[in-house]
Amino acid sequence: MLTTMMEREAMMTVIQESGGTDFRLVCDGCGNAVEHLGVNLHNWELAWSFVKRHGWIGDRSRRGPHGCPRCTVRAARTID
């Protein structure tokens, strides 16, 4: 169910900030965002490892789809 919900959403989930040194990850399901990842974590691989430990799910690629912990819990409740 979660994959189906996320597949219907926009695919661009990593947004490069102006200046090119910072980026944010946006949930495809609800729009929840983690900002300033580039400033603190310097590259996508480090950023994805960080957010994954905090409950984000999805494809490891920048394109996604990605889901935040809030949508993960909501989708699990829908399945039950």
C-alpha positions as CSV (number, residue, x, y, z in Angstrom):
1,M,0.0,0.0,0.0
2,L,2.8,2.5,0.9
3,T,4.6,1.9,-2.4
4,T,1.4,2.4,-4.3
5,M,0.6,5.7,-2.5
6,M,4.1,7.0,-3.0
7,E,4.3,6.0,-6.7
8,R,1.4,8.3,-7.4
9,E,3.2,11.3,-6.0
10,A,5.9,13.5,-7.6
11,M,9.2,11.8,-8.1
12,M,11.6,14.7,-7.4
13,T,12.3,14.4,-3.7
14,V,15.8,15.9,-3.3
15,I,15.7,19.6,-3.9
16,Q,18.9,21.5,-4.5
17,E,18.9,24.9,-2.8
18,S,20.2,28.0,-4.6
19,G,24.0,28.2,-4.6
20,G,24.3,24.4,-5.1
21,T,25.9,23.6,-1.7
22,D,22.7,22.6,0.2
23,F,19.7,20.3,-0.4
24,R,16.6,19.0,1.3
25,L,14.7,15.8,1.2
26,V,10.9,16.1,0.8
27,C,8.4,13.3,1.5
28,D,6.5,12.4,-1.6
29,G,3.4,11.5,0.5
30,C,2.9,14.6,2.8
31,G,5.6,17.2,1.9
32,N,7.4,16.8,5.3
33,A,11.0,18.0,4.7
34,V,14.4,17.7,6.2
35,E,16.4,20.8,5.3
36,H,20.1,21.8,5.2
37,L,21.3,18.3,4.5
38,G,24.2,19.4,2.3
39,V,25.5,21.9,4.8
40,N,25.6,19.3,7.6
41,L,26.1,16.0,5.7
42,H,27.9,17.1,2.5
43,N,26.5,14.5,0.1
44,W,23.5,12.4,-0.7
45,E,24.8,9.1,0.6
46,L,25.6,10.5,4.0
47,A,22.2,12.3,4.1
48,W,20.3,9.2,3.1
49,S,22.0,7.1,5.8
50,F,21.1,9.7,8.4
51,V,17.4,10.1,7.5
52,K,17.0,6.3,7.1
53,R,18.1,5.9,10.7
54,H,15.3,8.3,11.6
55,G,12.5,6.3,10.0
56,W,12.5,7.5,6.3
57,I,11.9,4.8,3.8
58,G,12.2,4.4,0.0
59,D,14.6,4.1,-2.8
60,R,18.2,5.0,-2.1
61,S,18.3,7.2,-5.2
62,R,17.7,11.0,-5.1
63,R,14.6,10.6,-7.3
64,G,12.7,8.5,-4.7
65,P,10.0,7.7,-4.0
66,H,10.7,8.5,-0.3
67,G,8.4,8.5,2.7
68,C,8.8,10.1,6.1
69,P,8.2,8.4,9.4
70,R,4.7,10.0,9.7
71,C,3.6,8.5,6.3
72,T,5.2,5.2,7.2
73,V,3.1,4.9,10.3
74,R,0.0,6.1,8.5
75,A,0.4,3.5,5.7
76,A,1.0,0.7,8.3
77,R,-2.3,1.7,10.0
78,T,-4.1,1.7,6.6
79,I,-2.9,-1.9,5.9
80,D,-4.0,-3.2,9.3
